[in-house]
């Protein structure tokens, strides 16, 4: 009899923590590159768009920052350092040297995130009071009008859940033999798109309650140009092939594979703009492509697979069990090595965007 858990999709899992070679902290060079690439943009956005002059000194002290989807570091600490430095420069430029506020920083991720590792690696010379805030950022996390600045980098492509239709055998959107929406049927793509729109509306509405009027939100989001067609040759597609191959060999059940879908969605530029405009609480102050140096280079096979494993390995392990995790990614490594297409930077269609949203006045 098939295991009753075979058709139960795992809830969203955080990036891999711990201290082994597969954890996120050791395999997030790409994300680190993005944090460095947006430093000057953060400086400009805070200098030009943060309404310190319209906020009383009392409401600015402490200045509260939240990093949503912080994982286990170290990138979150670097991003926070850049934000604080930019705010201090803003205060100095306005002659408020003696009134530079104290800073309180909230590090948020799912409750299963490795917060022990995160806080064990807090910078000793930090100039802020650190607080952990476990929970999904698709709901309220903070009191009303309690935050001045929100930051999130590469966390929003992860959905709150996989669309229910894609694992429902009776649904036209049942995603049999696939683990993602890319190259899937129109019904599957529409189900993922609808889930993304619903999640983003929840995200923006929650942040609208938590940010002060005039507060800023800086986001780094992977997107695709409008009208982009997906390629079949991606690491995710190869991962699905590896899982089906293992099912054919009897190493895992076919039902397990059919019920596994990744809760990840990369929106088009139009989808992103539409959901922000429909929400109505924020103005788009800046939306620029990110000049990410690592996008211009060809990464090694090992680095690419480790990067993917750090991001979604927890989902694979939760659904299929820890005993097959190494074999899955060993097979994937071999298949990626055999492909001349996947790691070629000329074939990458995603465009990372740096976005500044400003909370409108009520």
N, C-alpha and C positions, 0 to 999 in steps of 0.2 A: 504494500500500500504506500502511495506517495506521502511523504512527510507533509503534515498539515501546514508547516511553515513555508513550504515550497512556493506558495503563491502570495506570501506576505512580503511586500517590498520593505526594505530597511528605511527607517527615518533618515533624514539628512545627518551625515556624520561629519565631524570636524576634520581638519587636516591631521595627518598622523603626527602624534607627539612622541614622547619618550626620548631615548638617547641613542637609538640605533641608526644605521646608515640610511634608513628609509624615511626618517622624519622630515617634516616640512622645513625646520630650521636649517637642515643641511642641504635642502634641495629647492631653494627658492631664490636662486640667483636672478632669474628672469624678473620676478616681482621686485627684487632689490634694484634692478636696473630702472624699473618704472618709478620707484620712489625717488631715486636720484634725478631722473629725467624731469620730474614735475616740481623740483625744488624752486626754480626760478618762477614758475607759473604760480606756485603757492605764494611766494613773496609778492608778486604783482597783484594777485587777487586780493590778498589781505590789505595791501597798501591802497588799492583803488576801491575796493568794494565793502570792506568791513567798516560799519558805521560806529566807530568808537566814540565819535563826537556826539552821537545821538543817544548814547547809553550813559546812564549815570555811573559815577565811579563806584557807588555802592553795589550796583548790579553787576559790575565787572569784576568784583573781588569776592571770591576767586573767579578767574576766567575758566570756564568748564569746557573741556574738549572730550569728545568721544571718538574712539577708533572702533569701527564696527567690522567684525570679522577679523580680529587681530591675530588669530592663530597663536603660535608659541614664540614669536619673535624670530630673528632680531629686527625684521623690517618695520614692525609696528613702532619700535622705539626710535628708529631713525626718522620715520615720518613725523612722529610727535615732536622730536627735536627740531625739525625744520619748521613746523607750524609755530612752535613757541618762539623760535628765533625771529620769525617774520612778524609776530605780534609785538615783540619787544622793539623791533625796528620801527614799526608803525607808531608805537607810543613815543619813542624818542623823536621821530620826525615831527610829531605834533606837540613837542615840548612837554611831554608828560613823563619825563625821566623819573621824577620822584614819585610818580603814581603808577608805575608798572605793577600790574596785579600779581598776586600769587596764582598758581595754576593747579587745577585739579583735573586729572586725566582718567577717564573711564575706559578700560580695556574690555571690549565685549566679544564674546563668541558663544557658541552653543554650550550647554551645561556639561557636555562630555568632553569639551576641550581640555587640554592638559595645562590647566592654570598653574599647577605646581611648577612645571618647567618654565612657564612664562615669567612668574614672579621670582623664581630663583635666578633668572638672568636679567633682572631689572638693572639698568645702568646705575652704578654707585654714585655718579656725579649728576644724577637727574635733578632738574629744577622744578619738580612738580610732585604733588601728592597723588599716588597711584591707587586706583580702585578697580577691582574686578567686577564686571557686570555680566553674569551668565544669563543666557536666554536668546531666543530668536529675535533678530532685528526686524522681522516681519510683524511684530507687535510692539506695544508700548514697553519701553525699558526705563524711562526717566520721568520725573515729575514735569508738569506743564511749565513751559518757558524756563527751563533750568539749564539749557545748553547754549553756548555761544558759537561753537564750531564743531562740525561733524566731518569725519574723514572715513572713507572706505575705499579700499583698493583691491580690485579683482574678486570681491566677495559676492557681488550681486548676480553674476551668472548662475549661481547655485540657487535653485528654486527651493521653496519651503517643502515641497513634496513632488513626487512624480505624478503627472496627471492620472487620475484614476482610470480614465477611459483606455489608456494604452496597455493596461494589464488586465482589462476586462475581456474575457474570451468572447462575450456576446456583443461587444462594441465594435462598430465599424473602424474605430481607431485602435483596435488591438494590434500591438506592435510585435507580432510573432516573429521569432528568429532574429530580432534586432534589439540593440540595447540603447538606441538613441534615435532622435528624430531625423538626423541627417540621412538622406537617401531613402527615407521612409515614405509612406503614403501621405497624401494631402491631409487626410483626417488626423494622422499622428502629428504632423507639423502644426496644424490648427489647434490641437489639444495643448501642445507645449506652448504655443504663442498665447493662448488664452490664460494658461496658468501663470505665465510670466507677467502678463498685464495685470492679473489679479494680485499677484505678489507685490509688484511695484506700486500699485495703488495703496496697498496696506503699508508698505515701507514709507512712502512719501507722506501718507496721512499721519502715521505715528511720529515721524520726524517733525512734521508741521506743528504738532502739539508740544513737542519737547524743545524746539529751538525758539529762542527769543526772536521777535520781529527784527529784521535786519541781520540776523545770524546767517552764517554761511555753511554750505555743505560742499565738500570737495570729493569728487568721485573719479576713480579710474575704472573704466568699464570697457571690456572687449566687445566690439560690435562688428557687423558686416555691412558693406555698402548696400544700399537699396537695390533689390533685384538680383542679388548674387545667387548663383546656382552652386550647390554643394558638390564637392568632389567625393567620390567613393573611396579615394585613397587618403584616409586619415588614420591617426593612431587609434581613435575610438572605434572606427570600423574594423581595424585589425584586431583590437581587443575582443570585439564581438565575435569575430571569426575564430579566435583562439578558444573562446568559451564554447562555441558550437562544435568545434573540433574535439574538445574534451568531452562534450556530451555524446558525440558519435562513438567515442572510445569507451563510454561507460564510466568515465571518471567523475562526472557530475550528471545530474538528471536533466533531461530536456525541459521538463516543467520549470526547473530552477532558472534555466536560461531564458525561457519565454516570459518569465515573470520579473526579469531583471531589466530595469531601464535606469539610465543615469539622470538624476535631477539637475541637469545643466541646460541652460539655454543662452545662446548668443543672439541678442536682438539686432535688428537692422537700425540704421540711424533714424529712420522714420518712426519705427515702433517706439524707440526711446523718447524722441521728441513728443510724440503723440501722448504717451502716458503722463509725461510731466505737464503738458498743457492741459490735458483733461483733468488732472488732479487740482490744478488751479492755485495751489498754495505757494508755489515757487516761481521765480523768474529765472530764466536761463541766462546767466551773466557771461558765461564763457563755455565754448565747446570746441576744443581743438584736438586734432590728431596728435598722438604722442610720438615724438622722435625717439624711438627706443632702439638703441644701438644693437641690441642682441637680435632684433628682427632682421638685421642685415647680414647676419652670420649664420653659418650652418653648425648647429649644435651636434655634439657627439651622440651616438645612439644611446649609450649608457646614461648620459645626462638627461636626455629626453624622456626615457622610460622611467627613470627615478623621479623626475619632475611629475609625471603623470601618476605614478604610484603614490607619491606623497599627497597628492590631491584627492584621488578617488580610491586609493587602496583600502581605506576604512570601509567604504561602501561594498567593495568586492568581498572583503573578509566577513563583514556582517551578514551578507546574503548567502555566500557559498561556504563559509567556514575557513578557519585559518590553515587547515591542512593543505589546501590547494593554491594558496595565494602565491607561493614562490614559483610553482610550475606555470601558472597563468602568465606571470610577468617574464619568466624565462622564455616562454614561447613567443610572447610579444616582442621581446628583444631581438630574437632571431628573425622574425618577420620584418621588423623595422630595418634591420641591417640588410635585408634582401631588397629593400625598396630604394630606388634612386629618386623617388618623387616626394615622399612624405617630408623629409627634412630639408628639402631645397627651399631656401627663403623666398624664391620667386613664386612659389606655389601657395604661399600663405595669404589667405583672403581676409582674415580678421584685421581690423584696425582698432587699436586701443585709443580711446578718447579720454581726455581730461576735461571734466565738467565742473563748473562752479554754479551752484544753485543758491539763490538768496531768498530767505523767508520774507514773503510779502507782509505788509502791514495789514492788520485785521480790518 
